């Protein structure tokens, strides 16, 4: 089966696509769907960095979903595994790192992510589909770099 024409893609980039069978339960066959990337950002650090990317009109793929939370430590281990089960191809956790205003939160988060990696290995999910990183309020280039790296990682699945 031939892939659809990719001319006219904004920025000349080839979109990150995956094949899916069916169309919401119908028998229309195989269609192309973008691989979804979830970014979890913090209110006071990485979300302002994401916002700065938007204000500077520096774009990234439309299949990237950004959620803003007080701190990513609030998500239990099963959240990440359930996200993969529901079609998320990659997850980037953009934390404040040691600058986190919540005492001990980053240490708990990094231990939690280590446990999630173990569960991912047990399920056969590649570890490079989950990344814990630190992004500051003015890190526009770093924000875009993390998305680009995750796009490459999920393109391989």
C-alpha positions in Angstrom: 0.0 0.0 0.0 1.4 3.4 -0.9 1.6 6.1 1.6 -0.2 9.4 1.0 1.6 12.3 -0.7 3.5 14.3 1.9 4.0 17.4 -0.1 2.7 20.6 1.5 3.6 19.6 5.0 4.3 22.8 7.0 8.0 23.5 7.3 8.7 20.7 4.8 9.0 18.2 7.6 7.8 14.7 7.2 5.1 14.1 9.9 5.6 11.4 12.5 3.0 8.9 11.4 1.8 5.5 12.3 -0.5 3.0 10.5 -3.8 2.1 12.2 -6.4 -0.4 11.1 -10.0 0.7 10.8 -11.7 4.0 11.3 -13.5 4.2 14.7 -14.9 0.7 14.3 -15.7 0.9 10.6 -14.1 -1.3 7.9 -12.6 1.6 5.9 -9.2 -0.1 6.0 -5.8 1.3 7.0 -5.2 5.0 7.7 -2.3 7.1 8.8 -2.4 8.6 12.3 0.2 10.8 13.9 2.1 9.3 16.8 1.2 11.3 19.9 3.7 12.8 22.2 2.7 13.9 25.7 4.7 16.6 27.5 4.1 17.1 31.2 5.3 20.6 32.3 5.4 22.4 35.6 3.6 25.6 36.3 6.6 27.7 37.3 9.4 26.3 35.1 8.9 24.3 32.0 5.5 25.5 31.0 6.7 29.1 30.7 9.4 27.7 28.5 6.8 26.1 26.3 4.8 29.3 26.2 8.0 31.2 25.2 8.3 28.8 22.2 4.7 29.7 21.2 5.2 33.4 21.6 8.3 33.3 19.5 6.3 31.4 16.8 8.8 28.5 17.0 6.5 25.6 16.0 6.5 22.0 16.8 4.4 19.1 15.6 0.6 19.3 16.1 0.7 15.7 17.5 2.4 17.1 20.6 0.2 17.6 23.7 1.3 19.8 26.6 -0.2 19.6 30.0 0.6 21.9 32.8 0.7 20.7 36.4 2.1 22.0 39.7 4.7 19.2 39.6 4.9 15.9 37.7 5.4 13.9 40.9 1.6 13.9 41.3 1.2 11.2 38.6 1.3 7.6 39.8 3.4 5.0 37.9 0.4 3.5 36.3 -0.5 6.8 34.6 2.4 6.5 32.2 1.7 2.8 31.4 -2.0 3.7 30.8 -1.0 6.5 28.5 0.9 4.0 26.3 -2.1 1.7 26.3 -4.3 4.5 25.1 -2.1 5.5 22.2 0.5 7.9 23.5 3.8 7.0 21.7 6.2 9.0 23.8 6.2 11.0 27.1 8.5 13.8 28.1 8.4 14.8 31.7 9.8 18.4 31.9 10.6 18.9 35.6 12.1 21.8 37.5 14.8 19.5 38.8 16.5 20.5 42.0 14.9 24.0 41.7 11.5 22.4 42.5 9.7 24.4 45.2 8.2 21.3 46.7 10.6 19.7 49.1 11.7 16.2 48.0 9.5 16.1 45.0 12.2 15.8 42.4 13.8 12.9 44.3 10.5 11.1 44.5 9.8 11.8 40.9 13.1 10.4 39.7 12.7 7.2 41.8 9.1 6.8 40.4 10.4 7.2 36.9 13.0 4.5 37.5 10.2 2.2 38.7 8.2 3.0 35.5 11.2 2.1 33.4 11.3 -1.3 35.0 7.6 -1.8 34.3 8.1 -0.7 30.7 10.8 -3.2 30.2 8.6 -5.9 31.6 5.9 -5.0 29.1 8.4 -4.7 26.2 8.1 -0.9 25.9 11.3 0.8 24.8 12.8 2.9 27.6 13.5 5.8 25.2 9.8 6.5 24.9 9.9 8.1 28.4 12.2 10.9 29.3 12.7 12.9 32.4 14.4 16.2 31.8 14.8 19.7 33.3 13.6 22.7 31.3 13.7 26.2 32.5 11.5 29.2 31.8 13.7 30.5 28.9 14.9 27.2 27.4 13.2 27.5 24.1 15.9 25.6 22.1 16.1 22.9 24.7 12.3 22.5 24.7 12.3 22.0 20.9 15.4 19.7 21.1 13.6 17.4 23.5 10.5 17.2 21.2 12.7 16.5 18.2 14.6 13.7 20.0 11.3 12.1 21.1 9.9 12.3 17.6 12.9 10.3 16.4 12.5 7.8 19.2 8.8 7.2 18.5 9.4 7.0 14.7 11.3 3.8 15.3 8.2 2.0 16.8 
